[in-house]
Amino acid sequence: MLQKVRGPMPEQAVSAGPASRAADTFSVTVKAVTREADDISSFELSAPRGRKLPEFSAGAHIDVHIAPGLRRQYSLCNDPSERNRYMIAILREPGGRGGSLAMHALRKGQKLRISAPRNHFPLAGREANFHLLLAGGIGVTPMMAMVAELEARGANYFMHYCTRSPERTAFGERLRPLIQAGKVKLHHDGGDPGRGLDIKATLASYTPATHLYFCGPPGFMTAVKASVGAWPVHAVHCEYFTAPEDFDGGEKRAFKVRIKRTGQLIEVPASSSIVDALRAEGFDVETDCREGYCGTCITRYVGGEPEHRDTVLSEDERKSYVMICCARANSDVLELDL
């Protein structure tokens, strides 16, 4: 089994590790299903017999095992101080990969298996004097937990929430007092981005100790990413729900991976991924998105030079870890800590 990035687990009443194998999941009950906006529903999940759930921090997500062979990641959108429930919100996408339709078919009382929370999108700490949040559509889900955590910290923040229309704007009741307090602003563009938030102007300059967080659909992410030229890399944080529009992967060439434990060399053809090559040799490799944005296949490497093509790992993490669903190698051999 591949070695994954694993943080220390806190003491908790429900025991589950951060990987998403069936053996590392636990059962929850759908306690409530709430319509939040057109085509958006939230799902409140609770542990059996009222037991406490594993702790999480703002920006975290869980893996939901919807059905055999159908697993999806969803951001937690409730207050991280809550231990009695998790809340996720999902946009119904008829043209998607099937996960959202299956989730929207769920009803109160049904059971699901989920992983413990993992966080690739955390808030900055004391180094941040101000937090600027940009949410596009369903990308508001991790921001809702961030807002709750920032409120608890007494931190300075502001959130721009961009949607097509009021009818497609989720969490209206939760956001109303924050809008009235001047901490959140809604932007409705009617389907024309030119009528919404002026992202370029909003991000034209950088104030030291300000941190930016953004999440939303591909076009929104591309627009924000193109507008952060004035911002230092360490102050920009994002999370993708799908592979970015500008992710073309570049030219691919063949290389080899070496298995540290056995010294085995495995050929990775230009037409295959590391995951495909490992599976062909009998390795049990977990993946989900296969495009470098979910974090399921994070693996430590101990030799060689990877060519990172993911949207999850930080620059520091890339010194030790690689996402083998999409990464290639700039060296002839990439040694994995397996």
Stockholm file with secondary structure:
# STOCKHOLM 1.0

chainA/1-338         MLQKVRGPMPEQAVSAGPASRAADTFSVTVKAVTREADDISSFELSAPRGRKLPEFSAGAHIDVHIAPGLRRQYSLCNDPSERNRYMIAILREPGGRGGSLAMHALRKGQKLRISAPRNHFPLAGREANFHLLLAGGIGVTPMMAMVAELEARGANYFMHYCTRSPERTAFGERLRPLIQAGKVKLHHDGGDPGRGLDIKATLASYTPATHLYFCGPPGFMTAVKASVGAWPVHAVHCEYFTAPEDFDGGEKRAFKVRIKRTGQLIEVPASSSIVDALRAEGFDVETDCREGYCGTCITRYVGGEPEHRDTVLSEDERKSYVMICCARANSDVLELDL
#=GR chainA/1-338 SS CCCCCCCCCCCCSSCCCSSCSGGGCEEEEEEEEEEEETTEEEEEEECGGGCCCCCCCTTCEEEEEEETTEEEEEECCSCTTCCSCEEEEEECCTTSSSHHHHHHTCCTTCEEEECCCBCSSCCCCTTCSEEEEEEEGGGHHHHHHHHHHHHHHTCCEEEEEEESCGGGCCCHHHHHHHHHTTSEEEEECTTCGGGSCCHHHHTSSCCTTEEEEEEECHHHHHHHHTTCTTSCGGGEEEEESSCCTTCCCCCCCCEEEEETTTCCEEEECTTSCHHHHHHHTTCCCCCSSSSSSSCTTEEEEEESCEECCCSSCCTTGGGTEEETTTCEESSSEEEECC
#=GC SS_cons         CCCCCCCCCCCCSSCCCSSCSGGGCEEEEEEEEEEEETTEEEEEEECGGGCCCCCCCTTCEEEEEEETTEEEEEECCSCTTCCSCEEEEEECCTTSSSHHHHHHTCCTTCEEEECCCBCSSCCCCTTCSEEEEEEEGGGHHHHHHHHHHHHHHTCCEEEEEEESCGGGCCCHHHHHHHHHTTSEEEEECTTCGGGSCCHHHHTSSCCTTEEEEEEECHHHHHHHHTTCTTSCGGGEEEEESSCCTTCCCCCCCCEEEEETTTCCEEEECTTSCHHHHHHHTTCCCCCSSSSSSSCTTEEEEEESCEECCCSSCCTTGGGTEEETTTCEESSSEEEECC
//
